[in-house]
Amino acid sequence: MSAVNQYQILDTDPEQHFDDIAALAAELCGTPTALVSLLDTDRQWFKARVGFDPQETGLDRSVCRHVVADARTIVIPDLTKDERTRNNPLVTGEPGIRFYAGAPLATRFGVVGALCVIDTQPRPSGLLPHQVASLERLARQTVALLEARRESADLIETAVARDTAEATRKLTERRWRDLYRNMDQGFIYARALRDDSGRITDWRYEEVNDAWGKLVGIDPDMARGRTIRELIPAVEDEWVMEFASVVETGEPVHFTRQVGALSRWYDGMAQAVGGDDFTVMFNEVTGRIEEERRRDALLALGDVLRDAGSIAEMTAKASRIIGEAVGATRATFGEMDHTRERVLVAAGWAIDGLPPIEGDHRFDDYGRVREYLIKGDLFVVSDVREDDRLAEHAARWEALHALAVVNVPVRDNGRTTGVLIVHKDQPHLWTHGEITFLRNAADRLEIAAARRRDVERQDIVNGEIAHRLKNSLAMVQAVASQTLRDDASPEGLEAFTRRLQALGAAHDALTAGRWKAATMSDVLAGVLDNAGVRDRCTVSGPMVEMGARAALSTSLLIHELATNAIKYGALSNPDGSVIISWEVRGDADDCEVALDWRESGGPPVHSPTRKGFGSRILRMGMVGTGGSNVRYEEAGLSASFTARLQEVRQA
């Protein structure tokens, strides 16, 4: 009580400086209520209050008295669970407060009260460390105001009457200016500007602090005396109209909004201070907003990857989600063709007005991109005009309206099979958060696409099994018909049984043996024998062991080529033939298998006008991930297929 009396402040009128501190405390901590509480002998009295009607309460209702008693900051996440406060009438009755945080007002005479923030909802996590620190800073500033007020009173008593008002004003103004200039939050003191009809159309910066300059990226000296429309010509109208409502209504406004021209988000509060003047206190929250947007995008991406009916549908929908999440102007995917060193790019997603990118592109036309993707490295460019890897090809990038680029390799079994492509039409310094998101999105897409490809491969396997079963049943029927038509004797039945056993043994060799582990020669021989054309094919190459996946894909591949050759190619002509050869090339750490099919002696061949299931099998190559090149030449069809030896051997 003795300490409080030193400041002669109890039961005084409200003062703007204390009100501003309470408002700033509520804003920083995100609470509806903040109080500057001073303790008397039998009551607590509030010099400033936000969101709390009573001017004072009895000490039995005071939580701040615990702060004064302990002389330290206290944070109580749930007042109903703390022995000190669970029976407090403000907790058990109206207004039903649940959360409390208070910092002591420690003066040179002792602790006189607390600066506290209150919420009607419990906060299990309490306050963030920076919020606690800010609350304690504001408590110290409150004490500074108490000291300034006391010093002002001393001046009034000792100064000459005609000088007292000016001395007091200068002292308070200096302390107030020190307060807002040293704050970490941005501060604006502004004046609304009206047209001839009295309507607010703009506002002018009267004063800003250094933190404003750091958060906005503009020299504070450039702002003072200029309007917001002069300083940021493309600023959104909401930045004028919402602050106009603060002046017109006198009601404070909390905002979370982007300044599009600055590409930054801000969170803060604007308050009227009288006349057409108002203040704004704010923080930049760009990182938080963008992180939330990327997090929501990953959730939406998960839904798309789960529900999409095909890889094409999955790719189209995922492109939009990914592009919008990082503020890109284009996002799409490309399928790598290592044989031709090209990439087949899907239409994907782009904002209106951008030139199309869909089609077959040669990597060398765009700079040194492929070498990074092959190694599985990210390819990140902030400005294509200034990057040594692309500078000579900048015109091609500019023609696509792609000045900032990220290419994320999509890998399958250690091989780059595709690429996530993201563009911006302006230079952009890609952030760690954006790169991490794009990596995450590409990984999720690859997992989903691999799962979808497995389903498609299983459909192919099921179709092949059904086809072979039909052929087997037809063969059984033919064997039975030819064997038993003229001889139903026990000897005839025995012959029929032996033929069925031979047929079953052949089927077992194909499914149980060759599909699990085989050599390249075994796989090709089985397919060519089944097609009845082995004698017209020259087959050569070293021993290459094949796992189940490669055996299946290669069998379907050769079966498709043989079927086409019989119907339309060299094997449709009695004089035609096929040469099939393969080799292993490269060093020991990164060998690849190259398989060639070359027809000769047949009729002229032409590229098909329709590309159906057969074309898809050819495009899948030896292991189902591409690496194919089919050529319709004058001498006959020829095709080349490549795959890493590791993938060919993989079970």
ChimeraX attribute file (.defattr): number of C-alpha atoms within 10 A of each C-alpha:
attribute: neighborCount
match mode: 1-to-1
recipient: residues
	/A:1	13
	/A:2	11
	/A:3	17
	/A:4	19
	/A:5	12
	/A:6	13
	/A:7	17
	/A:8	13
	/A:9	15
	/A:10	15
	/A:11	11
	/A:12	9
	/A:13	9
	/A:14	12
	/A:15	10
	/A:16	11
	/A:17	16
	/A:18	19
	/A:19	18
	/A:20	18
	/A:21	24
	/A:22	28
	/A:23	25
	/A:24	23
	/A:25	28
	/A:26	23
	/A:27	20
	/A:28	22
	/A:29	22
	/A:30	15
	/A:31	19
	/A:32	16
	/A:33	22
	/A:34	29
	/A:35	27
	/A:36	27
	/A:37	26
	/A:38	25
	/A:39	25
	/A:40	18
	/A:41	9
	/A:42	11
	/A:43	16
	/A:44	24
	/A:45	23
	/A:46	23
	/A:47	21
	/A:48	24
	/A:49	25
	/A:50	21
	/A:51	15
	/A:52	15
	/A:53	7
	/A:54	9
	/A:55	13
	/A:56	18
	/A:57	15
	/A:58	13
	/A:59	16
	/A:60	15
	/A:61	17
	/A:62	20
	/A:63	23
	/A:64	27
	/A:65	22
	/A:66	18
	/A:67	24
	/A:68	23
	/A:69	12
	/A:70	12
	/A:71	18
	/A:72	17
	/A:73	21
	/A:74	20
	/A:75	20
	/A:76	23
	/A:77	20
	/A:78	22
	/A:79	26
	/A:80	19
	/A:81	13
	/A:82	11
	/A:83	9
	/A:84	12
	/A:85	21
	/A:86	15
	/A:87	16
	/A:88	18
	/A:89	15
	/A:90	19
	/A:91	19
	/A:92	15
	/A:93	10
	/A:94	9
	/A:95	12
	/A:96	16
	/A:97	21
	/A:98	22
	/A:99	22
	/A:100	26
	/A:101	24
	/A:102	30
	/A:103	28
	/A:104	29
	/A:105	29
	/A:106	19
	/A:107	17
	/A:108	10
	/A:109	12
	/A:110	15
	/A:111	22
	/A:112	27
	/A:113	31
	/A:114	32
	/A:115	30
	/A:116	28
	/A:117	28
	/A:118	24
	/A:119	23
	/A:120	18
	/A:121	15
	/A:122	18
	/A:123	16
	/A:124	10
	/A:125	10
	/A:126	17
	/A:127	18
	/A:128	10
	/A:129	9
	/A:130	11
	/A:131	15
	/A:132	20
	/A:133	14
	/A:134	20
	/A:135	28
	/A:136	22
	/A:137	15
	/A:138	21
	/A:139	25
	/A:140	18
	/A:141	20
	/A:142	23
	/A:143	22
	/A:144	17
	/A:145	18
	/A:146	20
	/A:147	16
	/A:148	19
	/A:149	18
	/A:150	16
	/A:151	16
	/A:152	20
	/A:153	16
	/A:154	13
	/A:155	18
	/A:156	16
	/A:157	11
	/A:158	10
	/A:159	14
	/A:160	11
	/A:161	11
	/A:162	8
	/A:163	11
	/A:164	17
	/A:165	14
	/A:166	10
	/A:167	16
	/A:168	20
	/A:169	11
	/A:170	12
	/A:171	16
	/A:172	17
	/A:173	12
	/A:174	12
	/A:175	15
	/A:176	16
	/A:177	13
	/A:178	13
	/A:179	18
	/A:180	18
	/A:181	18
	/A:182	12
	/A:183	17
	/A:184	16
	/A:185	22
	/A:186	24
	/A:187	23
	/A:188	21
	/A:189	20
	/A:190	25
	/A:191	25
	/A:192	22
	/A:193	17
	/A:194	14
	/A:195	9
	/A:196	6
	/A:197	6
	/A:198	8
	/A:199	12
	/A:200	19
	/A:201	14
	/A:202	20
	/A:203	25
	/A:204	21
	/A:205	20
	/A:206	17
	/A:207	19
	/A:208	23
	/A:209	22
	/A:210	19
	/A:211	20
	/A:212	25
	/A:213	17
	/A:214	15
	/A:215	18
	/A:216	18
	/A:217	11
	/A:218	13
	/A:219	13
	/A:220	17
	/A:221	13
	/A:222	11
	/A:223	21
	/A:224	17
	/A:225	14
	/A:226	15
	/A:227	19
	/A:228	18
	/A:229	17
	/A:230	13
	/A:231	15
	/A:232	14
	/A:233	10
	/A:234	13
	/A:235	17
	/A:236	15
	/A:237	11
	/A:238	11
	/A:239	17
	/A:240	18
	/A:241	14
	/A:242	15
	/A:243	26
	/A:244	25
	/A:245	17
	/A:246	21
	/A:247	22
	/A:248	15
	/A:249	9
	/A:250	16
	/A:251	11
	/A:252	18
	/A:253	15
	/A:254	15
	/A:255	15
	/A:256	14
	/A:257	18
	/A:258	19
	/A:259	16
	/A:260	12
	/A:261	11
	/A:262	12
	/A:263	10
	/A:264	18
	/A:265	20
	/A:266	19
	/A:267	17
	/A:268	21
	/A:269	20
	/A:270	23
	/A:271	22
	/A:272	24
	/A:273	17
	/A:274	10
	/A:275	11
	/A:276	18
	/A:277	19
	/A:278	23
	/A:279	22
	/A:280	21
	/A:281	24
	/A:282	24
	/A:283	20
	/A:284	21
	/A:285	18
	/A:286	16
	/A:287	13
	/A:288	11
	/A:289	17
	/A:290	18
	/A:291	17
	/A:292	13
	/A:293	14
	/A:294	23
	/A:295	14
	/A:296	14
	/A:297	22
	/A:298	21
	/A:299	11
	/A:300	16
	/A:301	22
	/A:302	16
	/A:303	12
	/A:304	20
	/A:305	23
	/A:306	12
	/A:307	11
	/A:308	17
	/A:309	11
	/A:310	13
	/A:311	17
	/A:312	13
	/A:313	14
	/A:314	20
	/A:315	24
	/A:316	19
	/A:317	18
	/A:318	28
	/A:319	25
	/A:320	21
	/A:321	21
	/A:322	26
	/A:323	24
	/A:324	18
	/A:325	21
	/A:326	24
	/A:327	14
	/A:328	22
	/A:329	22
	/A:330	28
	/A:331	28
	/A:332	26
	/A:333	27
	/A:334	25
	/A:335	19
	/A:336	27
	/A:337	21
	/A:338	18
	/A:339	14
	/A:340	12
	/A:341	13
	/A:342	18
	/A:343	21
	/A:344	18
	/A:345	20
	/A:346	21
	/A:347	18
	/A:348	23
	/A:349	25
	/A:350	22
	/A:351	13
	/A:352	8
	/A:353	8
	/A:354	14
	/A:355	11
	/A:356	13
	/A:357	17
	/A:358	14
	/A:359	11
	/A:360	15
	/A:361	16
	/A:362	14
	/A:363	16
	/A:364	12
	/A:365	14
	/A:366	18
	/A:367	19
	/A:368	16
	/A:369	18
	/A:370	22
	/A:371	12
	/A:372	14
	/A:373	22
	/A:374	18
	/A:375	13
	/A:376	18
	/A:377	16
	/A:378	18
	/A:379	17
	/A:380	18
	/A:381	21
	/A:382	18
	/A:383	20
	/A:384	25
	/A:385	19
	/A:386	14
	/A:387	13
	/A:388	12
	/A:389	15
	/A:390	20
	/A:391	17
	/A:392	15
	/A:393	17
	/A:394	21
	/A:395	16
	/A:396	16
	/A:397	21
	/A:398	15
	/A:399	11
	/A:400	16
	/A:401	18
	/A:402	23
	/A:403	22
	/A:404	24
	/A:405	25
	/A:406	21
	/A:407	27
	/A:408	27
	/A:409	29
	/A:410	28
	/A:411	19
	/A:412	14
	/A:413	11
	/A:414	13
	/A:415	17
	/A:416	21
	/A:417	23
	/A:418	25
	/A:419	25
	/A:420	26
	/A:421	23
	/A:422	26
	/A:423	27
	/A:424	22
	/A:425	18
	/A:426	16
	/A:427	17
	/A:428	15
	/A:429	12
	/A:430	15
	/A:431	11
	/A:432	9
	/A:433	14
	/A:434	18
	/A:435	16
	/A:436	12
	/A:437	20
	/A:438	24
	/A:439	18
	/A:440	14
	/A:441	23
	/A:442	24
	/A:443	17
	/A:444	17
	/A:445	22
	/A:446	21
	/A:447	16
	/A:448	19
	/A:449	18
	/A:450	15
	/A:451	13
	/A:452	19
	/A:453	16
	/A:454	13
	/A:455	12
	/A:456	14
	/A:457	16
	/A:458	12
	/A:459	12
	/A:460	17
	/A:461	15
	/A:462	12
	/A:463	12
	/A:464	14
	/A:465	13
	/A:466	12
	/A:467	12
	/A:468	13
	/A:469	13
	/A:470	12
	/A:471	12
	/A:472	15
	/A:473	12
	/A:474	12
	/A:475	14
	/A:476	16
	/A:477	12
	/A:478	12
	/A:479	18
	/A:480	18
	/A:481	12
	/A:482	12
	/A:483	18
	/A:484	15
	/A:485	10
	/A:486	9
	/A:487	12
	/A:488	12
	/A:489	10
	/A:490	9
	/A:491	10
	/A:492	15
	/A:493	15
	/A:494	13
	/A:495	17
	/A:496	19
	/A:497	15
	/A:498	11
	/A:499	16
	/A:500	16
	/A:501	12
	/A:502	11
	/A:503	15
	/A:504	13
	/A:505	11
	/A:506	12
	/A:507	15
	/A:508	13
	/A:509	12
	/A:510	17
	/A:511	11
	/A:512	10
	/A:513	12
	/A:514	20
	/A:515	20
	/A:516	16
	/A:517	20
	/A:518	20
	/A:519	17
	/A:520	24
	/A:521	18
	/A:522	18
	/A:523	22
	/A:524	20
	/A:525	17
	/A:526	18
	/A:527	21
	/A:528	20
	/A:529	11
	/A:530	11
	/A:531	13
	/A:532	12
	/A:533	18
	/A:534	17
	/A:535	11
	/A:536	16
	/A:537	19
	/A:538	13
	/A:539	16
	/A:540	13
	/A:541	13
	/A:542	12
	/A:543	14
	/A:544	18
	/A:545	18
	/A:546	28
	/A:547	22
	/A:548	19
	/A:549	21
	/A:550	27
	/A:551	27
	/A:552	22
	/A:553	23
	/A:554	27
	/A:555	21
	/A:556	22
	/A:557	26
	/A:558	21
	/A:559	20
	/A:560	18
	/A:561	20
	/A:562	24
	/A:563	18
	/A:564	16
	/A:565	23
	/A:566	18
	/A:567	12
	/A:568	16
	/A:569	25
	/A:570	27
	/A:571	24
	/A:572	17
	/A:573	16
	/A:574	10
	/A:575	11
	/A:576	19
	/A:577	21
	/A:578	26
	/A:579	15
	/A:580	18
	/A:581	17
	/A:582	21
	/A:583	15
	/A:584	18
	/A:585	13
	/A:586	11
	/A:587	8
	/A:588	8
	/A:589	8
	/A:590	10
	/A:591	14
	/A:592	19
	/A:593	19
	/A:594	19
	/A:595	21
	/A:596	16
	/A:597	21
	/A:598	20
	/A:599	21
	/A:600	20
	/A:601	17
	/A:602	23
	/A:603	17
	/A:604	15
	/A:605	17
	/A:606	14
	/A:607	11
	/A:608	9
	/A:609	6
	/A:610	7
	/A:611	9
	/A:612	9
	/A:613	11
	/A:614	15
	/A:615	14
	/A:616	13
	/A:617	21
	/A:618	24
	/A:619	19
	/A:620	18
	/A:621	24
	/A:622	30
	/A:623	25
	/A:624	22
	/A:625	23
	/A:626	22
	/A:627	24
	/A:628	21
	/A:629	18
	/A:630	16
	/A:631	14
	/A:632	14
	/A:633	15
	/A:634	13
	/A:635	15
	/A:636	21
	/A:637	25
	/A:638	20
	/A:639	18
	/A:640	18
	/A:641	24
	/A:642	23
	/A:643	25
	/A:644	21
	/A:645	21
	/A:646	17
	/A:647	22
	/A:648	24
	/A:649	19
	/A:650	15
	/A:651	14
